[in-house]
């Protein structure tokens, strides 16, 4: 009994029209990467690693890892330009079971869990602006409204996403410029029990890279955009490098502002770290203004999440007859069942999880599949050396191997320090394998 895998010939069925250049590609990658993680994770990081310099180094390492991963994904996306992200790539490289589990993980961990964390952050920042609003319902309402827009009309959802993405990028640039003029650099020179090198090599530092990887999520956009470039052999790598470098500098700038705005004790374990920093810099009114802008940016993040994720499940519905219901669309709307499924799972997580738990769960689980995908570039080079590759990874094989080693270092210490999160990740993968056994064609 053979498992049915999507044929290589089907790899171009869903290829979008070729139209992107370097500028558009760079902006799309930047918009896909910048979420809310950078406004929420630093509070958890300084609580575990009370060294401002080490925190900045963690964000720099996160940018380096994102660049290595994105460069490798760009090669895979250009060689295998089919919608579906890791689902399509791992199905093609390894086995349909691996790809199916990756698609399942995308639903639960890649999109629903981050969506829940975005909703929780939305609640926290909106409460700072409008204390009278019941916070528990605001995040759920945001998920429901964005899901309805994307399900009913693709154009409406896209316009909403574009408007709020521009507002989010403008917020970051404005906040960095104002914060650098008002902050106190002396706050970076706090006495610490460990030297910088000791802090960087410590297990807590490796674990905090999980939070950094969550904030850098979206660098794998190269795998989704590769088929849309006019000149994939040149424009993909230029867009990837420019996009990741821009986001890395923005993240370093933001964290510099956070760490020079308030003492570490005031930032530690704060979800709304952007609000705390803004209050120290500009007073209560300034803090509310920044929170309002972050709330606007979160609308973009939630919208983008509900626009991208369901396309993966829709691709799975094309390949598995028993999941055909995930393809259902109405008129000009998006895949309504897939969108509803993702929104429903996220809403459940909002009720039963905390942001800290969600970020650890997302960072650990996605790191495993990102490493497997990047390693797949090496496997595919050896197995299919003649496969047309419009772009080949810069620095190969050092680039993919460096990414895999960084992810392995982070995952190893994360598993040792938080076995419960590791167990949830293992359980999620096991359920995915069970579902594959149920829906596969024999």
N, C-alpha and C positions, 0 to 999 in steps of 0.2 A: 504494500500500500504506500504510494508515494504522496507526499504533501505537495499541494499545488502552489507554485511560486509564480509571481508575475513575470512574464517573459521579458527578456531584454528588449524585444521589439516594442513592447508597450511602454517603454521608458520615455517615449517622446509624445505620448498621446496628450498629456496635460501640459505640455510646454507652453508657456505664455508667449505673446508676441515679443520679438526682439526689439527693444527700443531704448534701453538705458545707456547713458554715458557715465563718465567718471563722477561728475558733479551730482547727478541724480542718485547714482548708486551710493555715493558717500553719505548723502543726506538720509537715504532710506536706512542705511546701516546704523547711523547715529540715532535716528528716531527709534529704531527697533531696540537698541541697547539701553538707552536712558530710561530707566523706570523709576520706581520709588525707593529701591534698595539703598541708594546712596544717602537718602534722607532719613533712613530708619536704622541702618545696621551699625553705624559708628558707635552709638550708645552701648550696644552689647560688646563691641570690640574693646573699648577703653576699660570696661569693667573687668575683662579677662586679661588684657595686656596693658597695664597702666603706664605705657611709654608712648608719648605722642609721635616720636620719630619712628618707632617700630610700627605704629598704625599706618603712617604714611608709606613706609616701605611695603607693608602688606598690600596697599592699594596699587603700588608700582608693580609688584609681583603679579597681582591680578591682571593688570594691563598687559604684561608680558605674556602671561599664559593665554589670555584672550587672543592676542595677536598670533601666537603660534598655532592655536586651535583654528582660528579663522582662516589663516593661510592654507592650512591643510584641508579644511572643509571646502574652500574655494576650488581646489583641484577636484575633489569628489563631485561637487555640484556641477562643475563644468563638464566632467566626463560622463556623469549620469544625471542629466537635467530633467528629473521628474518631480512633481509635487509630492510632498509627504515627509520631507526632512529625514530624520534618523530612521523612521519606519521604512522608507523606500531604500535608503542606502544600506542599512544593515540586512534587509531582506536580500538585496542583490549581492552583498559581499559575503555574508556568512550563511544564513539559512532563514527560511520564512518564519520559523519560530522566534528567532532572535529579533527579526524586524517587527513581528506582531507584538512581542513584549515591549519593544521600544515605543510602539504606538500606544499601547496601554499605559506605559509610564508617562508618555506625553500627556495623556488625558488627566491622570491623577496627579502626577508630580510636576510635569513640565508646564501645565497651564492652570488646572483647577486649584492646586495648592498656592501657587503665586497669586492667582486671582483672589483667593481668600485673604492672603496677607495684604494685598493692595486695598481690599475692602476694609480690613481692620485699621490700616494706616489712615484711610479716608475718614473713618469714624473718629480716630484720635485727633487728627488735624482740624476736622470740621468742628469738633467739640470746643477746640480752643478759640474758634472764631464765633461760633453760635452755641453757647453753653446750654441754651434752652432746648436744643434738638436732642431727642432720644438717640444716643449713639448707636445702639445695637441694630436699629432699623435703617440707618442711613447707608451703610455699606451694602446691605442686601438690596435696598432700593436702587442703588447705583448699578449693581450687577443686573438687576431685572430690566432697567431702562435700556442699558447698552445692549443687552442680549436681544431685546425686542427690536431695537433699531436695526441691528445687523441681520436679524432673521427676516424682517419685513422688507428691507430695501438696502441692497449693498451700497448704493450711492450715498444714502443718508448716513450710514455708519462710517463710510470713508471720509466724508466731509467733516463729520464730528471729530474723527481721529486727527485729521490734518490740522484743524484749527487749534485743538488743545495741545498737539505736539509742538507747534510753533510757540505757544504760550509757555510751555514747559522749558524749552531751550532758552527762551528770553529770560525766564526766571533765573536759571542757573547763572547765566552770564552777568545779570544784574546783581545777583546776590554775591557772587565772587568779587566783583569790582567794588561794591560798597563795603563788603566785609574786610577786604585787604586794607582799606583806608581807615577802618575803625577798630580793627582787632589789636590784640596785645601779643606780639611775637614772643615776649618773655615767658608766656605760658607754655611754650614748647620745651623750655629748659627746666623741667621739674625733676627733682632727684628721684632715682629709681633704684630698686634693690639689685637689678641685673644690668649688665652692660648691654649695648645694642645688639651685639652678636649673640649673647646668651638669650636675649629675648626672642630674636629671630629663630634660633634653633630649638626653642622650647615647644613642647606639645601644645600649650594653649595658643601659640602663634599659628601653628599649622591648622588647628581647629577653627581659628578666626578667619582663615582663608575661605572657609565654607561660606561665611557671610559675605566676603568680598566676591566670591564666584557668583553668588545670588545676585548681587548688584550689577555685575558685568554680564548677566544673562542677556542673550540676544546677539552675541558676536557670531553665532552660527547662522546668521541671516544669509551668509554667502551661499549656503546649501540651498536656500529657497530662491535666491535671486539669480543664480548663475545662468539660467536659460534665458534671461531677459536682456543681457548685455549685447550691444552691437558688436563689440570686439572683445570677446571673453578672454582671449589670450593676453590682452594688455589691461583692459579696463577693470577686470575683477580684482586683480591684485592691487591696483592703484586705489580702488574704492575701499577695499578691505583695510589696507594700511592706513589710509587717511581717516577712515571712520573710527577705527580702534584707537589710533593716536589721539584724535580729537577728544574722544570720550575719556581716555586716560588722563589727559591734561585737565579736563573739566572736573573729573572726580578728585584728582589731587588738589586742585584749587578749592573745591568745596570743602574737603576735609581739612585743608590748611585753615580755612575760615572757621570751621567748627572748633578746631583745637586751639585757635587763638582768640576765640570769642568768650569762652567760659572755662573755669577750672574743671579738671577731669571728673571730680566728684559730682559736679552738677550735670554732667553729660552721661555718666555711667547708668546703664540699664534703662535709658530713656528711648521709647519708640519714636517720639516726636522730637528728635534731636535737632532738626532744623528750626523748630519753633523755639526751643530752649536757647540755641545760639543766637537767634534773631532778637529775642527779648534782652539778652545781655548786651547786644550790640546797639540796638535801636529803641529799646524800651517796649512796653506792653503793646502799644499801638503798632510799632514796627513788627513785632512778633505776630500779631494778628494779620497784618498785611501779607507777610511771607507765608503764613499758614494758608491764607486764602489762595495765593498763587500755587502753593503745593497741591491744594485741593483740586484746582483746575488742571494741574499736570496729571493728577491721579485719574481724572476722567479719561485722558488720553491713554494712560497705561492700561486701564481696564478695557477700554474700547479695542486697543490693539491686541490684547490678549484674546478677546472674544472674536476677533477677525482672523487671527492666524491659526489658533489651535484647532478649531473645527474642520479646517481644510485637511488636516492629517487624518482625522477619523473618516472624513468623506472619502479620502483615497483608500482607506482600509475597506470601506463599503464597496468600492469598485472591485476589489480583489477577492472579497469573501462574500459568497452568496448569502450567508446567514446574517451578515451585517449590512445588507443592501438598504435597510431602512435609514442608515446614516446618510444616504445620498439625497434624501427628500428635500426638495426646494419648492417654494411657492412664488411664481412670477419672477420678479426681479430680486427676490430675497436671497439670503445665504442659506446654507444647509441647516434648516430649522431644527431638526432632531439633534444633530451634532452640537449645535449651539446651546439648545436646551439642556442636553446632557451635561456639558461642561459647566454651565451656569448652576445647575442643580447640585452637582458634586461640590462646587465651590461654596455654595450657600450652606451646605451641611458642615463643611470645614470651618466656616465662620463661627458656627454655633459651638463647636466642640474643641477648637484649637486655639493656641496663642501664637503671636507672631514669631517668637523665638523658636518654638517647636516647628513651625512651618518652614522657616528659613533653613534650619538644620536638615530637615527631611528633604527639602528640595535640593539643597546644595550637595548633599551626599549622594543621593540617588542619581541626579543628572550627571554628576562627575563620572560615575561608572560608565554611563552610556556615551558620554562625550569622549572618554578615553578609548572605549571600544571602537567608536567611529573613526577617530583619528588613527588608531592602530590599523584600521581597515584600509587606510590609504597605502600603508606598507604592504599589507596582504595583497591588495589588488595590483600593486606594481609588480610583485613577484609572480602572481598567478596569471595576470593578463598584461604583459609588457607592451603588447601592440594595441591596446585599447586607446582610441583617440583621446588625447588630453590637451584641450586648447590652452590650459594653463597648468604648469607644474610647480609644486610648492617650493618657494624660496628656501634655501638652506637644507633641503632634504638630504639625509634622513634626520639631521640634528633637530630641525624644527618640530616634527611630530613626536620624536622621542623625548624632547625636553618637556613638551606638554604632558605626555603620558606620565613621566616621572614626577612632575609637579602634582598632578592629580592623585597619583598613587601615594605620595607623601602625605597629602592632605587627608585622603580617605583612611589611610592606616591609623593615624592619630585620632581621627574622628571616631572610628569604630572602637578604639581602645577607651576613649573617654566617655562615649555616649552609646552604650550597647542597646539601649531602648530604641533610639533613632535607627541604628543599624538593623535592628530586628524588624522595624516597620518597613524599611527599604527592602529587606530580604522577603518579607511577607508580600509586599506589592509585586515583586518580580515573580514569586511563586503563583500568585493569583493570575498573573498574566499568562504564565505557561499553562495553567489549568484552562483558562478561557480559550487559548489557542487550540488545545486538544478538543474542545467542544465545537468550535466553529470551523475548523479546518475541513477541507474536502478530502475524503479518503479514496 
